[in-house]
Amino acid sequence: MKQDVEQAAAAMREIFPATPLQLNDHLSARYGATVYLKREDLSPVRSYKIRGAFNFSRKALAAGASGKSFVCASAGNHAQGFAFVCRHFGVPGIVFMPVTTPQQKIDKTRIFGGEYITIRLVGDIFDQCYQAARDHVEAIAGIMVPPFDHADIIEGQATVAAEIVEQLPEGAVPDLVVLPVGGGGLAAGVTGYFGDALTADRFIFCEPEGAPSLRRSLEAGSVVTLEQVDNFVDGAAVGRIGDLNFAALSGFEPGQVMLLAENAICLTITEMLNVEGVVLEPAGALSITALEVLGREGLEGKTVVAVVSGGNFDFERLPDVKERAMRHAGLKKYFILRMAQRPGALRDFLNLLGDEDDIARFEYLKKSARNFGSVLIGIETKHAENFPLLKQRFDAAGLRYQDITENEILANLVI
């Protein structure tokens, strides 16, 4: 496998240089470790997906696929990598996207593909879009370029590992390689390339809590299709890991797959933007979020390589990401208060707030009661330890309240 991967990496230099493996001083100091970030967000399409698309297309054309149309179904990074590669090889490509795809992603795909790409918007959800793409491929005898479940795609993604080996300082061997997982192509390729050079226990895999397809499949001993997926971490929100990819990863333990809270991922995005000036998409922040969970205790003294899978972040999502990050950090909470309907009640409540507490939202939910009314209030503070003190003052004042910050059902209804 190594020789094929290295040949693929060499061929890939036609379209972009190796993405950097950067020693990150900030994270290294935080964890007392030597932390390298493999910056796939710095590829021409800001994700590693261009690798698999290039390798698949290169091999298909070598096998006689010239003259045929290439087709993919994707609303994100795979579509953009596919489009870039179609333009490079000068082959016609058709990208199927759901009708609900944000215009920004449609525009970027069109820019990367230029005149070689046709975009078709079909269906409200990805499954409908994917089926339309498959039907079209059969109708025109075209070439379907899958996002992850194909040997040539896996081989292309494995070039990430080949570059890591070349870029590490001489004699350096990772104690830990941290890999994000969606469909599993990247993880299957990287672990396969390292082979016996790194023992299995040196790999950590990361999935969002809302899309644990690898974790559940390893627990079951076979591929599991998730009944429900949270699409917030859209680059890794896969309901079923690829069959080939699971076969490659089936020897790992379920405990090696970390399930990361979506709000924790948001905190990573905001910190990396504010501290390092690095723009990450939610899936691209998975491996760095895993470092935070492992902490100094789990990382100190180790050489760590964390793969940053992508940076295609839609800044229209920033307010939601910031909100989630503050809630995860304990700096923002939402309460429903039972407030007396009398003059001075609001002033009495305001007097309970500390010097670092600020009201971010205030809304009456019910005004019909004569004596009491329900109020939704959002409070931000500078330090998380201020909230236990605030609750103590609420209790001492006899204020009836409910903290709904972590109540997802109720919070989604009223916040």
PEWOVEN-V530194 format. One record per helix or strand of 3 or more residues. SS is the DSSP state (alpha for helix, beta for strand). FROM is the first residue (numbers start at 1). LEN is the number of residues. Records with the same first field share a line. If there is no record, write none. Layout:
# PEWOVEN-V530194
SS = FROM-LEN + FROM-LEN
This chain:
# PEWOVEN-V530194
alpha = 2-11 + 25-7 + 40-3 + 49-14 + 77-13 + 103-14 + 126-15 + 151-7 + 159-9 + 185-13 + 200-3 + 209-3 + 213-8 + 234-3 + 243-7 + 254-3 + 262-15 + 283-17 + 315-14 + 345-6 + 386-11 + 408-7
beta = 21-3 + 34-6 + 70-4 + 93-5 + 117-5 + 176-5 + 203-6 + 257-4 + 303-6 + 332-9 + 357-10 + 372-10 + 400-4
